[in-house]
């Protein structure tokens, strides 16, 4: 594997060596076992989003900085940046419900987080409790069919070529539509405060324990029906 490829392992190794830490020192600072960090650096293991949040919290850094291959950028370059990428040089992160590919990892302090996401959960029961986070999000279906469950709207099924834009503060979940085994979408999340990951971190700090594979604040087990939807049933 090319050492210049911005895999999660390379980015974690760059972070560690830039600070002059040994694996054991980084383990002590992050709370991640030394053996786990070693496997991640050699791309033999990936980390769930919960562990990445833990690392960013412990190191007091933006979550987006974990996905950054380059060093610090000056503010003077903020309006002249450009990044050309593909899924091959994206940073891959696994969770129980999604497989994320974070695009353009060479840019820091992005106002949105571009990504390709593969949906894994086949039912809302398998997905678990709906989630919410700061900002807004947009997703366009490339392959397969995706059911979108939200807190205030009826469930909608998206076909290839269809998209959805929602306020991320509304509880939501993306699952595979019935009869569909795989689905792929492209989109992004954004935060009005330009600190999406910091907002997620703060929500995580309020929870005493994070369930394995869950990445954001748990808010609801089932979507609530809107008053309009209830009226239609009468």
Helices and strands as residue ranges (DSSP letters): H 8-18, H 23-30, H 34-41, H 49-59, G 63-67, G 75-77, G 87-89, E 91-94, E 98-102, E 112-119, H 124-127, E 130-132, E 136-143, E 146-150, E 156-158, E 163-167, E 172-176, E 183-190, H 196-205, E 217-220, H 227-233
